[in-house]
Amino acid sequence: MQLAWINRKTAPLDASLMGKGQWNSPYQMVIVFFAFFFPILFSNLLFLVLSENTAYLVCTLLGMAGIAAQPLWMRYLYRQVIRKKYDILTNLRDTR
């Protein structure tokens, strides 16, 4: 969802989006890299620093906080997309 208001180009439906980088923006690559590797690195760091039970408790509490905050960030993304709606539509039409 975060990429919905960052993306400025259209892509054919049958295109390989993660292939040779032709449709990827630098922001998309950073977001995907962060979303994939940060949780792994963070949980490994927790297990190195804390005991196993404490690390599991911290991960559980962070997960529950993320689930509870989901309506807030969805509302934020919705407002961003609506605010930039005409710019996004114009850019998507121009790249057809």
C-alpha positions in Angstrom: 0.0 0.0 0.0 2.8 2.4 0.7 4.0 2.2 -2.9 0.5 3.3 -4.1 1.3 7.0 -3.7 5.0 6.7 -4.6 4.6 4.9 -7.9 4.4 7.2 -10.9 4.6 4.8 -13.9 2.2 2.2 -15.3 3.4 -1.3 -16.1 1.8 -3.9 -18.4 -0.1 -6.5 -16.6 2.0 -9.3 -18.1 5.3 -7.6 -17.2 7.8 -9.1 -14.8 7.9 -6.4 -12.1 10.9 -7.6 -10.2 12.9 -8.8 -13.1 15.6 -6.7 -14.7 14.7 -3.5 -12.8 13.0 -1.8 -15.8 9.8 -0.9 -13.8 11.3 -0.6 -10.4 11.9 2.8 -8.8 14.7 3.3 -6.3 12.1 3.9 -3.6 10.4 0.6 -4.3 13.7 -1.3 -4.0 14.6 0.4 -0.7 11.1 -0.3 0.8 11.2 -4.0 -0.3 14.7 -4.4 1.0 13.8 -2.8 4.4 10.5 -4.7 4.7 12.2 -8.0 4.0 15.5 -7.8 6.0 14.7 -5.5 8.9 12.5 -7.9 10.8 15.0 -10.7 10.4 17.9 -8.5 11.6 15.9 -7.1 14.4 14.7 -10.4 15.8 18.2 -11.9 15.5 19.5 -8.9 17.4 16.9 -9.4 20.1 17.8 -13.0 20.5 21.5 -12.1 20.9 20.9 -9.4 23.5 17.9 -10.8 25.5 17.0 -14.2 26.8 14.8 -16.3 24.5 11.6 -15.8 26.4 12.1 -12.1 26.7 12.9 -11.8 23.0 9.7 -13.7 22.1 7.7 -11.4 24.4 9.2 -8.3 22.8 8.4 -9.7 19.3 4.8 -10.5 20.4 4.2 -7.1 21.9 5.6 -5.3 18.8 3.4 -7.5 16.6 0.3 -6.7 18.7 1.2 -3.0 18.5 1.4 -3.2 14.7 -1.9 -5.0 14.5 -3.5 -2.4 16.7 -2.0 0.5 14.7 -3.1 -0.9 11.4 -6.2 1.3 11.1 -4.1 4.4 11.8 -1.6 3.8 9.0 -4.3 2.7 6.6 -6.1 6.0 7.3 -2.8 7.8 6.7 -2.2 6.1 3.4 -5.7 6.7 2.3 -5.3 10.5 3.0 -2.0 10.6 1.1 -3.5 8.9 -1.9 -6.6 11.1 -1.9 -4.5 14.2 -1.5 -2.3 13.3 -4.5 -5.1 11.6 -6.5 -5.0 13.9 -9.5 -1.2 14.0 -9.7 -1.1 10.2 -9.5 -3.7 9.7 -12.2 -2.1 12.3 -14.5 1.3 10.6 -14.2 -0.1 7.1 -14.7 -2.0 8.3 -17.9 1.1 10.0 -19.2 3.2 6.8 -18.9 0.8 4.6 -20.9 
